[in-house]
Amino acid sequence: MATKALAFPVTVSDLSKRFGSKSAQPSSKVRVFTLRCSAGERPWKTSDARLVLEDGSIWKAKSFGATGTQVGEVVFNTSLTGYQEILTDPSYAGQFVLMTNPHIGNTGVNFDDEESRQCFLAGLVIRSLSISTSNWRCTETLGDYLAKRNIMGIYDVDTRAITRRLREDGSLIGVLSTDNSKTDEELLKMSQSWDIVGIDLISGVSCKTPHEWVDKTEQEWEFNSKVPQETFHVVAYDFGIKQNILRRLASYGCKITVVPSTWPASKTLKMKPDGVLFSNGPGDPSAVPYAVETVRDIIGKVPVFGICMGHQLLGQALGGKTFKMKFGHHGGNHPVRNLRTTHVEISAQNHNYAVDPATLPEGVEVTHINLNDGSCAGLAFPAKRIMSLQYHPEASPGPHDSDYAFREFVYLMRQEKRKKSEPQLSTV
């Protein structure tokens, strides 16, 4: 920053004369004060980024994290906390996440709260970026964290106005840019020429090779007091799986083998698992027919549990249809009714697609509904030992109302295991 220095020599006697001090004694010492004034620059950050939406609206903002130009689908998340878990949720691949909670970054980040090996989202949009961190677990500021992972962020933008626009018009494609050489028209053209529908986003977030998972929920965070008495082998398909799903399964006594999204059903069945989990993941379930085929080849042979994307893939594998929602469900405060118990659970959700229950075959039961819009939030097919949820029962940092779903999956596997161990009566 260019500066001009103005030096003013001031003696003690000069101060005495100016302020009328009678006690000050003349001194030969001279104290020099230097005032530095910036030339042409302000001492605070100014807008240096733009968010251009496909509807033509342009939102000026300030940047943090990485710089550059990035395209993605803009969605809003209503969670009050847990922004680091959101940043590392693979289901946000290809999306800009706008946080409706205005103040973000005050707890910094720490590596214990990450849900995957990296940040997969396209960018972060917030109202106010905390200028300091205040948390005993903090190891890094949010801005430094995003910069190291090449993730763009903007702040000092009217997130409330953008959220209203998304609620009225639906999710919109946008372009984030800090590049002044690109015109608004160029950025608008980029936003209008890209679409997230029909893109296979799962292959970009899935693991590449099978591996074992052994970590449980740490004791200080464990809220399930029941110690598992049996061990069950679960094959977990990684469509973008969150690590806390694996921790909860391990805490319920499961031995877990994580496999890639393209892992053949035949190889899975050769492992002779007690159950199979189809995980959460990003994007359009109709864009991954290979995953639907894998699910179809497994159901009916072992107990299965689908979460989010896994729920949608199960819906399609059973012959049902999925559809893109207007603006999806993203947040940690969505009310869901369990139709079997009539209990209402507060859930964490993150999806833009839903299963149309009217297209499902006979025998499939809708077990949960979202109370905000009545959409299908859970399925069961007892004859084929299938259960699924369109939200996150493992939610970290919470809520934990739906953690019982893991216990129900274990119960399904226990029933099947005992059934196989029972002596078969001869019909001769």
C-alpha positions as CSV (number, residue, x, y, z in Angstrom):
1,M,0.0,0.0,0.0
2,A,1.5,3.4,-1.0
3,T,1.8,5.8,1.9
4,K,3.0,9.4,2.6
5,A,4.7,10.0,5.9
6,L,4.2,13.4,7.6
7,A,6.6,14.0,10.6
8,F,5.8,16.5,13.3
9,P,8.5,17.2,15.9
10,V,6.9,18.2,19.2
11,T,8.8,19.2,22.4
12,V,7.5,18.9,25.9
13,S,7.4,22.7,26.2
14,D,5.2,22.8,23.1
15,L,2.7,20.5,24.8
16,S,2.8,22.5,28.0
17,K,1.9,25.7,26.1
18,R,-0.9,24.0,24.2
19,F,-2.5,22.2,27.1
20,G,-1.6,24.8,29.8
21,S,0.4,22.6,32.1
22,K,2.3,24.5,34.7
23,S,4.1,21.5,36.1
24,A,5.9,20.5,32.9
25,Q,9.5,21.5,32.9
26,P,11.3,22.5,29.7
27,S,13.3,19.7,28.2
28,S,15.9,19.6,25.4
29,K,14.5,16.2,24.4
30,V,12.4,16.1,21.3
31,R,9.7,13.5,20.7
32,V,8.8,12.9,17.1
33,F,5.4,11.5,16.2
34,T,4.9,10.1,12.7
35,L,1.5,10.0,11.1
36,R,1.2,7.8,8.0
37,C,-1.7,8.4,5.7
38,S,-2.7,5.9,3.0
39,A,-3.0,7.4,-0.5
40,G,-6.0,6.2,-2.4
41,E,-6.8,3.1,-0.4
42,R,-9.3,2.5,2.4
43,P,-8.3,0.7,5.6
44,W,-11.2,-1.8,5.2
45,K,-11.9,-4.5,2.5
46,T,-14.1,-3.4,-0.3
47,S,-16.2,-5.5,-2.7
48,D,-14.0,-7.5,-4.9
49,A,-16.3,-10.4,-5.9
50,R,-19.5,-11.0,-7.8
51,L,-22.2,-13.7,-7.6
52,V,-24.1,-13.7,-10.9
53,L,-27.3,-15.8,-11.0
54,E,-28.9,-17.3,-14.1
55,D,-31.9,-15.0,-13.6
56,G,-29.7,-12.0,-14.4
57,S,-29.3,-10.7,-10.8
58,I,-25.8,-9.6,-9.8
59,W,-24.7,-9.5,-6.2
60,K,-21.5,-7.7,-5.2
61,A,-19.6,-9.1,-2.2
62,K,-16.3,-9.4,-0.5
63,S,-14.2,-12.5,-1.1
64,F,-12.4,-14.8,1.3
65,G,-10.8,-18.2,0.9
66,A,-9.7,-18.9,-2.7
67,T,-10.0,-16.6,-5.7
68,G,-11.0,-17.3,-9.3
69,T,-14.2,-18.1,-11.1
70,Q,-16.5,-21.0,-10.3
71,V,-19.9,-22.2,-11.5
72,G,-22.4,-24.1,-9.3
73,E,-26.0,-24.5,-8.1
74,V,-27.0,-22.1,-5.3
75,V,-28.8,-23.7,-2.4
76,F,-29.6,-22.3,1.1
77,N,-28.9,-24.1,4.4
78,T,-30.9,-23.2,7.5
79,S,-28.5,-24.8,10.1
80,L,-27.4,-22.6,13.0
81,T,-24.2,-24.5,13.6
82,G,-22.0,-27.2,12.0
83,Y,-20.7,-25.2,9.1
84,Q,-17.5,-27.4,9.0
85,E,-19.6,-30.5,8.6
86,I,-21.5,-28.8,5.8
87,L,-18.2,-27.8,4.1
88,T,-17.0,-31.4,4.1
89,D,-20.3,-33.1,3.2
90,P,-19.7,-34.7,-0.2
91,S,-23.4,-34.3,-1.0
92,Y,-22.8,-30.6,-1.7
93,A,-20.5,-31.3,-4.7
94,G,-21.3,-28.9,-7.5
95,Q,-23.2,-26.5,-5.2
96,F,-22.7,-23.1,-3.6
97,V,-24.0,-23.3,0.0
98,L,-25.7,-20.1,1.3
99,M,-26.0,-20.0,5.0
100,T,-29.1,-18.3,6.3
101,N,-27.5,-18.0,9.8
102,P,-25.8,-14.6,9.3
103,H,-22.7,-15.0,11.5
104,I,-20.3,-17.7,10.3
105,G,-16.7,-18.5,11.3
106,N,-16.7,-17.6,15.0
107,T,-15.7,-21.1,16.1
108,G,-13.0,-21.6,13.4
109,V,-12.3,-25.1,12.2
110,N,-10.8,-28.3,13.6
111,F,-10.0,-31.6,12.0
112,D,-12.1,-33.7,14.3
113,D,-15.3,-32.4,12.8
114,E,-14.7,-33.2,9.2
115,E,-17.1,-35.5,7.5
116,S,-14.9,-36.5,4.6
117,R,-11.3,-36.3,3.2
118,Q,-11.8,-32.9,1.6
119,C,-14.3,-30.0,0.8
120,F,-16.4,-30.9,-2.2
121,L,-18.8,-27.9,-2.4
122,A,-18.2,-25.3,-5.1
123,G,-18.3,-22.3,-2.7
124,L,-19.7,-20.7,0.5
125,V,-22.0,-17.7,0.6
126,I,-22.5,-15.9,4.0
127,R,-23.7,-12.6,5.4
128,S,-21.0,-11.9,8.0
129,L,-17.6,-13.4,8.4
130,S,-16.3,-13.4,12.0
131,I,-13.1,-11.4,12.4
132,S,-12.0,-13.6,15.3
133,T,-12.4,-17.2,16.5
134,S,-13.4,-18.2,20.0
135,N,-13.4,-22.0,20.6
136,W,-11.0,-24.2,22.5
137,R,-11.0,-26.8,19.7
138,C,-10.2,-24.3,17.0
139,T,-7.0,-24.9,15.0
140,E,-7.5,-22.6,12.0
141,T,-9.6,-19.7,10.8
142,L,-12.4,-20.4,8.3
143,G,-10.7,-18.2,5.6
144,D,-7.4,-19.9,5.9
145,Y,-9.0,-23.3,5.8
146,L,-10.9,-22.5,2.6
147,A,-7.9,-20.9,0.9
148,K,-5.8,-24.0,1.5
149,R,-8.5,-26.2,0.0
150,N,-9.1,-23.9,-3.0
151,I,-12.7,-23.2,-2.0
152,M,-14.2,-19.8,-2.8
153,G,-16.2,-17.8,-0.3
154,I,-18.0,-14.5,-0.3
155,Y,-19.5,-12.3,2.5
156,D,-21.2,-9.0,3.0
157,V,-23.9,-10.0,0.6
158,D,-27.7,-9.9,1.3
159,T,-28.2,-13.6,2.0
160,R,-31.8,-13.0,3.1
161,A,-32.7,-11.5,-0.2
162,I,-31.0,-14.3,-2.1
163,T,-32.8,-16.9,0.0
164,R,-36.2,-15.3,-0.7
165,R,-35.4,-15.4,-4.4
166,L,-34.5,-19.1,-4.2
167,R,-37.6,-20.0,-2.3
168,E,-39.8,-18.2,-4.9
169,D,-37.9,-19.2,-8.1
170,G,-36.2,-22.4,-7.0
171,S,-32.5,-23.3,-6.9
172,L,-30.5,-21.2,-9.4
173,I,-27.3,-21.8,-11.2
174,G,-24.7,-19.1,-10.3
175,V,-21.2,-18.0,-11.0
176,L,-18.8,-16.8,-8.3
177,S,-15.9,-14.7,-9.6
178,T,-13.1,-12.4,-8.3
179,D,-11.8,-11.9,-11.8
180,N,-12.3,-8.3,-12.9
181,S,-11.4,-9.1,-16.5
182,K,-14.7,-11.0,-16.9
183,T,-17.7,-8.9,-17.7
184,D,-21.1,-9.4,-16.0
185,E,-22.5,-10.6,-19.4
186,E,-19.7,-13.3,-19.7
187,L,-20.5,-14.6,-16.2
188,L,-24.2,-14.6,-16.9
189,K,-23.7,-16.6,-20.0
190,M,-21.6,-19.1,-18.0
191,S,-24.5,-19.5,-15.5
192,Q,-27.1,-20.0,-18.2
193,S,-25.1,-22.6,-20.1
194,W,-24.4,-25.0,-17.2
195,D,-26.8,-27.4,-15.6
196,I,-26.4,-29.8,-12.6
197,V,-29.2,-32.1,-13.7
198,G,-28.0,-35.3,-15.4
199,I,-24.4,-35.0,-14.2
200,D,-22.8,-38.0,-12.4
201,L,-21.4,-36.3,-9.3
202,I,-21.0,-39.5,-7.3
203,S,-18.0,-40.8,-9.2
204,G,-16.1,-37.7,-8.2
205,V,-16.6,-38.1,-4.5
206,S,-16.5,-41.9,-4.0
207,C,-13.5,-43.8,-2.8
208,K,-11.5,-45.6,-5.4
209,T,-10.7,-48.9,-3.6
210,P,-12.4,-51.0,-0.8
211,H,-11.2,-50.4,2.7
212,E,-12.1,-51.3,6.3
213,W,-13.6,-48.8,8.7
214,V,-13.1,-49.3,12.4
215,D,-13.5,-45.9,14.2
216,K,-16.4,-45.5,16.5
217,T,-18.0,-42.4,17.9
218,E,-15.6,-41.0,20.5
219,Q,-16.7,-41.8,24.1
220,E,-17.1,-38.1,25.0
221,W,-19.6,-37.7,22.2
222,E,-21.3,-41.1,22.5
223,F,-25.0,-40.8,23.5
224,N,-26.0,-44.5,23.1
225,S,-25.5,-46.2,26.4
226,K,-26.3,-49.7,25.1
227,V,-23.2,-51.8,24.4
228,P,-23.6,-54.0,21.3
229,Q,-23.5,-57.7,22.0
230,E,-23.2,-59.0,18.5
231,T,-21.0,-58.1,15.5
232,F,-22.5,-57.7,12.0
233,H,-20.6,-57.3,8.8
234,V,-21.9,-54.4,6.7
235,V,-20.8,-53.4,3.2
236,A,-21.2,-49.7,2.8
237,Y,-21.4,-48.3,-0.7
238,D,-19.6,-44.9,-0.8
239,F,-21.8,-42.6,-3.0
240,G,-20.3,-39.7,-1.0
241,I,-20.6,-41.2,2.5
242,K,-20.2,-39.0,5.6
243,Q,-17.8,-40.4,8.2
244,N,-20.2,-40.1,11.0
245,I,-22.5,-42.7,9.4
246,L,-19.6,-45.1,9.6
247,R,-18.9,-44.1,13.2
248,R,-22.5,-44.7,14.2
249,L,-22.6,-48.1,12.5
250,A,-19.3,-49.1,14.2
251,S,-20.7,-47.9,17.6
252,Y,-23.6,-50.3,17.1
253,G,-21.3,-53.2,16.7
254,C,-20.8,-53.4,12.9
255,K,-17.7,-54.4,11.1
256,I,-17.6,-52.2,8.0
257,T,-16.2,-52.6,4.5
258,V,-16.5,-49.5,2.5
259,V,-16.6,-50.0,-1.3
260,P,-16.6,-47.6,-4.3
261,S,-19.8,-46.6,-6.0
262,T,-19.0,-48.8,-9.0
263,W,-18.3,-51.9,-7.0
264,P,-20.2,-54.8,-8.6
265,A,-23.1,-56.4,-6.7
266,S,-21.7,-59.9,-7.3
267,K,-18.5,-59.0,-5.5
268,T,-20.5,-57.6,-2.6
269,L,-22.6,-60.8,-2.3
270,K,-19.4,-62.9,-2.3
271,M,-18.3,-61.1,0.9
272,K,-21.4,-62.6,2.5
273,P,-22.3,-59.5,4.4
274,D,-25.0,-59.4,7.1
275,G,-26.3,-56.1,5.5
276,V,-25.6,-53.5,2.9
277,L,-25.7,-49.7,3.4
278,F,-26.3,-47.4,0.4
279,S,-25.0,-44.0,1.5
280,N,-25.8,-40.4,0.9
281,G,-24.3,-38.6,-2.1
282,P,-24.6,-35.6,-4.5
283,G,-26.7,-34.9,-7.5
284,D,-29.3,-36.6,-9.6
285,P,-30.0,-40.3,-9.0
286,S,-31.2,-40.6,-12.6
287,A,-27.7,-39.7,-13.7
288,V,-26.2,-42.9,-12.2
289,P,-28.0,-45.8,-13.7
290,Y,-25.1,-48.1,-12.8
291,A,-25.8,-47.5,-9.1
292,V,-29.5,-48.2,-9.6
293,E,-28.6,-51.5,-11.2
294,T,-26.3,-52.4,-8.4
295,V,-29.0,-51.7,-5.8
296,R,-31.5,-53.7,-7.8
297,D,-29.2,-56.7,-7.9
298,I,-28.7,-56.7,-4.1
299,I,-32.2,-56.0,-2.7
300,G,-34.0,-59.1,-1.5
301,K,-30.8,-61.0,-0.9
302,V,-29.6,-59.2,2.3
303,P,-31.0,-56.5,4.6
304,V,-30.3,-53.1,3.2
305,F,-30.4,-49.5,4.6
306,G,-30.5,-46.4,2.3
307,I,-29.7,-42.9,3.4
308,C,-30.5,-39.8,1.3
309,M,-29.1,-40.7,-2.2
310,G,-29.3,-44.4,-1.1
311,H,-33.0,-43.8,-0.4
312,Q,-33.6,-42.4,-3.8
313,L,-31.6,-45.2,-5.5
314,L,-33.7,-47.7,-3.7
315,G,-36.9,-45.9,-4.8
316,Q,-35.8,-46.2,-8.5
317,A,-34.5,-49.8,-8.1
318,L,-38.0,-50.8,-6.8
319,G,-39.6,-49.3,-9.9
320,G,-40.5,-45.9,-8.5
321,K,-39.6,-42.4,-9.8
322,T,-37.7,-39.5,-8.4
323,F,-38.1,-35.8,-9.1
324,K,-36.1,-32.6,-8.6
325,M,-37.5,-30.4,-5.8
326,K,-38.0,-26.7,-6.1
327,F,-35.2,-25.7,-3.7
328,G,-34.6,-28.9,-1.8
329,H,-34.1,-29.5,1.9
330,H,-30.9,-28.3,3.4
331,G,-30.5,-27.7,7.2
332,G,-30.5,-29.2,10.6
333,N,-34.0,-28.3,11.7
334,H,-36.5,-30.1,9.4
335,P,-39.5,-31.7,11.2
336,V,-40.3,-35.3,10.2
337,R,-43.1,-37.5,11.4
338,N,-42.5,-41.2,11.9
339,L,-45.8,-42.7,10.7
340,R,-45.3,-45.9,12.6
341,T,-44.9,-44.3,16.0
342,T,-46.5,-40.8,15.3
343,H,-43.4,-39.2,16.9
344,V,-42.0,-36.1,15.4
345,E,-38.3,-35.9,14.9
346,I,-36.1,-32.9,14.2
347,S,-33.8,-33.9,11.4
348,A,-30.7,-32.8,9.4
349,Q,-31.4,-32.9,5.7
350,N,-29.5,-32.3,2.5
351,H,-31.0,-33.2,-0.8
352,N,-32.6,-31.7,-4.0
353,Y,-34.4,-34.8,-5.1
354,A,-37.2,-36.9,-3.7
355,V,-39.0,-40.2,-4.3
356,D,-42.6,-40.0,-5.6
357,P,-44.4,-42.6,-3.4
358,A,-47.3,-42.8,-5.9
359,T,-45.0,-44.6,-8.3
360,L,-43.8,-47.3,-5.9
361,P,-45.1,-50.9,-6.1
362,E,-47.4,-52.6,-3.7
363,G,-45.8,-53.7,-0.5
364,V,-43.6,-50.6,-0.2
365,E,-44.6,-48.6,2.9
366,V,-44.0,-44.8,3.4
367,T,-42.7,-44.7,7.0
368,H,-41.8,-41.0,7.4
369,I,-43.0,-37.7,5.9
370,N,-41.4,-34.3,5.9
371,L,-43.9,-32.0,7.8
372,N,-42.8,-28.9,5.9
373,D,-44.0,-30.1,2.5
374,G,-45.4,-33.6,3.0
375,S,-42.7,-35.2,0.8
376,C,-41.6,-38.8,1.4
377,A,-38.9,-39.0,4.1
378,G,-38.6,-42.7,4.7
379,L,-39.5,-46.1,3.1
380,A,-39.7,-49.7,4.2
381,F,-40.3,-53.0,2.3
382,P,-40.5,-55.7,5.0
383,A,-40.8,-58.5,2.4
384,K,-37.4,-57.6,1.1
385,R,-35.9,-56.4,4.4
386,I,-35.5,-52.8,3.1
387,M,-35.4,-49.6,5.1
388,S,-34.4,-46.1,4.0
389,L,-34.5,-42.5,5.1
390,Q,-34.3,-39.2,3.1
391,Y,-32.3,-37.5,5.8
392,H,-29.3,-38.0,8.1
393,P,-29.9,-40.2,11.2
394,E,-26.2,-39.8,12.1
395,A,-26.4,-36.0,12.1
396,S,-23.3,-34.3,13.3
397,P,-23.4,-32.0,15.2
398,G,-27.0,-33.0,15.6
399,P,-29.9,-33.4,16.1
400,H,-29.8,-37.0,17.3
401,D,-33.6,-37.8,17.3
402,S,-33.3,-40.4,14.5
403,D,-30.2,-42.3,15.7
404,Y,-32.5,-45.2,16.5
405,A,-32.5,-46.0,12.7
406,F,-29.1,-47.7,13.1
407,R,-30.6,-49.8,15.9
408,E,-33.4,-50.8,13.6
409,F,-31.0,-51.8,10.8
410,V,-29.1,-53.9,13.3
411,Y,-32.4,-55.5,14.3
412,L,-33.1,-56.4,10.6
413,M,-29.6,-58.0,10.3
414,R,-30.1,-59.9,13.6
415,Q,-33.4,-61.3,12.5
416,E,-32.0,-62.5,9.2
417,K,-28.9,-64.0,10.9
418,R,-31.1,-66.0,13.3
419,K,-33.4,-67.1,10.5
420,K,-30.4,-68.5,8.6
421,S,-29.1,-70.3,11.7
422,E,-32.4,-72.0,12.5
423,P,-32.6,-75.7,11.3
424,Q,-34.6,-76.1,8.2
425,L,-37.5,-78.5,8.6
426,S,-37.6,-81.2,5.9
427,T,-40.8,-81.3,3.8
428,V,-40.1,-85.0,2.8
